[in-house]
Amino acid sequence: MNFKIKKFIKINPFIIPILCLSILSDYFKEFLTVLLLVTIHEIIHILVAYKFGCKLEKLYITPLGQKAILKNFNKIMPIKKFIVVLSGPLFNLILFLICDSIFYDSFEFFKKANLVIFLFNMFPIYPLDGGRLLQILLEDIVGFIIINKFILNLTKIISLILILFGLIQNILYPFNISLILISMYIRFISISEYTNNTIIFYKDLVTQEKKYCKYNILKIKNIIVGKDYIIKDIIEKTSWGTYLNVSFFYYNKLITFSESEIINYFLNENAYSKLEDIYLKKY
């Protein structure tokens, strides 16, 4: 039983200095309150995902809260993924509004904690919910790989800004380095999040697992590009749940390749080849 729990739950070592800092600065009660709220926040994610056919594989405990790894999450429809990700922050917002209306002059920290958790999680960066919401909204428009890179770069910029604010905070409130630690952790973990997302996406793309959702409905996306378009750039425009057909004009003749043909060439030939190269080799 203990082995299964140890295998199921993974604790990030960065949480230890945060815990020690809360004890040394007499904010241990506040730390426990936030820990309780982010735990319930993640449970809401899990329960909503379960309703859509996902299963919990592993639970990571991190300085920014818990992170659930959900099986079959990338196979459900984008609107359902959006609801799953939004459900956590929405819970904190609703809890804040209810408590603020009922307990007007009490439970101030509890109310503020819920509001801060909601606002913080809506930042469009990894590994926060806001980053995943932005990813879900734009992946079908610009392609998963492109939006994944964009969010990583945005995370690096915002985390750097937060580190600068943390330095100012440390000047105003000596020995309070919580914002600096959180910002450094965000910068560190965002690279891991980006890498894992990329690996999972390419794996699903190759096996075409991403093509199967609950109702076996597949959205078709047709694009027309120039004959000099590179295969790698086309792969970056693919996304979960969408099958891409790519067309180009070759001497007034419209040529179309399916996503499967593009992927096969990407795997077996040169990723930096042009569409014209595939046509000439094939015909």
Secondary structure by P-SEA (a helix, b strand, c coil): caaaaaaabbbbaaaaaaaaaaaaacaaaaaaaaaaaaaaaaaaaaaaaaaacccccccccccccccccccccccccaaaaaaaaaaaaaaaaaaaaaaaaaccccaaaaaaaaaaaaaaaaccccccaaaaaaaaaccccccaaaaaaaaaaaaaaaaaaaaaaaaaaaaaccccaaaaaaaaaaaaaaaaaaaaaaaaaaaaaaacccccccccbbbbbbbbbcccccaaaaaaaccccbbbbbbbbcccbbbbbcaaaaaaaaacccccccaaaaaaaac
